[in-house]
Amino acid sequence: MDWLSFTSKLIEHTAWPFSFIVVIILLRDPIVKVLSGIQKLKIKDVELDFSETIKSIQKDMPLTSGKATWEVTSTKDLKPNMKWLAEKTPLGVVLQAWDSLESTVIECAKQKSGNSYYNAGQAIEWLELNNHIKEGHINLYYRLQAIKVTFSNHENVVLPKERALEYSDTVLSIVREIQEASNA
């Protein structure tokens, strides 16, 4: 094969992938706008349904408190900077709320046991084994952790700010209840 034939075949086989990449780059902003409203994502065998998971967790909340309200406008547990942060980076709000939950779990376990814990996983296990935390909180902890991992590990998933605020409000409600239970 001479160099002219080689070049011709190379162009022939790379034209469609190159064209596709150029179109994606040119239409990046409209694609992001469309993806920001996605509540369900399915790629081959993997399906991510964000709205159903949040709704499922919110249904379980009455098990831990009788007065849960789930409108984004009722974000009484959100910290002052969280609404601003949601505008800039919704994932940042999710991570900040999760950090508050982990810190609270570690602090609660430290208060109850007198021992220091290096991570929230150890602390939540100790609290569970010693019946210092409600079963509903334990279930919510692991489900909220799974959502956080999903949001933070999938770079291509666009998280709408409303969903991030709902998640954060849920997490901070659990933080408040764990703090109240640890002080009781």
URTAGI-V712089 format. One line per field, one symbol per residue. ss: DSSP state (H for helix, E for strand, - for the rest). psi: psi as a letter, one per 40 degrees, with the letter a starting at -180 (. if undefined). A space follows every 50 residues. Layout:
ss=???
psi=???
//
This chain:
ss=--HHHHHHHHHHHHHHHHHHHHHHHH-HHHHHHHHH---EEEE--EEEEH HHHHHHHHHHH----------HHH-------HHHHHHH-HHHHHHHHHHH HHHHHHHHHHHHH------HHHHHHHHHH-----HHHHHHHHHHHHHHHH HHH-------HHHHHHHHHHHHHHHHHHHHHHH-
psi=hiddddddddddeeddddddddddddfdddddddddehehhhhbehhhgd dddddddddededeiefhifidefgdeiidedddddddgddddddddddd dddddddddddddeiihdiddddddddddefeiidddddddddddddddd deegdehhhidddddddddddddddddddddde.
//
